Amino acid sequence: MTWNKPPAGGAAVTAVDVGEDTGLARLQELGYKQELKRDLSVLSNFAFSFSIISVLTGITTLYNTGLTFGGPATMTFGWFVAGAFTMTVGLSMAEICSSFPTSGGLYYWSARLSGKRWAPFASWITGWFNIVGQWAVTTSVNYSLAQLIQVIILLGTGGKNGGGYLASKYVVIAFHVAILLSHAVINSLPITVLSFFGQFAAAWNMLGVFVLMIAVPTVATELPAPSSNFYIFVLGLLMSQYTLTGYDASAHMTKETKNADKNGPIGIISAISISIVVGWGYILGITFAVKDIPYLLSPDNDAGGYAIAEVFYLAFKSRYGSGAGGIVCLGIVAVAIYFCGMSSTAPCSFSSVWHKVNKQEVPINAVWLSVSVALCMALPSLGSLVAFQAMVSIATIGLYISYALPILFRVTLARKHFSPGPFNLGRYGALVGWVGVLWVATITVLFSLPVTYPVTKDTLNYTPVAVGELFFLVPSSWVLSARHWFKGPVTNLDG
């Protein structure tokens, strides 16, 4: 891993002063002028990715899945497995980001790395997998917050066994709508305001993890027995892999970031590495409070089967006679999830119509499109929570396929002419890239497998159905229509 100037064989470098923004110079070399305010520092760039990864969000909302498929011990070790392979993907993305610091990110990378002949098709499929994955993330995060609010109200009014109020699925959807609208309003504000919210969100996630990993073990110390079933172990990786997504935000925010060819890669790598460490601490903190796993998953407990809420509630109730402390802990998590949803709504769109910026230099159309789609994608929850839960897998697989495609093009079609930026992996670039691509192929298969046998309508994994539709619709739309008009990324420099 090295930091250096692009080699002489790369594109001609525009002369810049030492104190000038090198990322802006590189942007102009690639044929783009600056449209968005370049006000984000490396801290702000990191903050957006870190707040989208949000270990409090991913681990909390999928703790039931991890607890069902493997238990706390499996989640602890599985976290490092997923984290190590995620880092290979992140390192490869950081290397490409350093070479192409544009807000188009992944879809632009695919176009440049696949060559002139394949560029439109490569950017088309990469862009669609990424944006559908982003929409699915926005949907799942905000709906998960709506569910958590439902549980907080339930516990705050006495719990399921104490006559507490359990909001109906229609009320949960109303929560979801309100959250989405508030996110749309926030994301319509100037970039300087978003930068503040992003940094505050990162700080909240960091401090929240440390508060919970200290507070929860303090009031409970029993450990559960580990699981030894390998198949169950790999299914349990979903929680870890779902959590460790969203770091491509650092690439999408490069047009707003100073020295993006350096700070973009730093944002990606630091967001992943810090999330791995603090996420592990959070999982350990929760593990110390887990006692009776079947009871935690039972719909008859006070939290209605929301395992991590019951863990917090019981930990404080058993020690102090009141679960109020547990409800406060859930409130800390809820704020983190809210900020995660806010950051994930920050749009990435490869359509000139939707990516057009307003007077405040915010892509307002893309913001409201993302919110509208996220609302529609949550509606299946009114009919079947099982079908909706596949949204998590769709988000994970869709995003990771879009991460893997430019990396695949970099180690195949562009292997001989890739021109690295200031951050590069040197001679290990191809090896790290191949490991990342193979990992994405592996999780795509794993997360599509049935979770229980025999398979019924209530246990069917809808992920392969949804992802299969994407694999069919995206190439089909290209063949039938897009190949006639979609040209891929276009420059915006006059002349």
Disulfide bonds with the S-S distance in Angstrom:
none
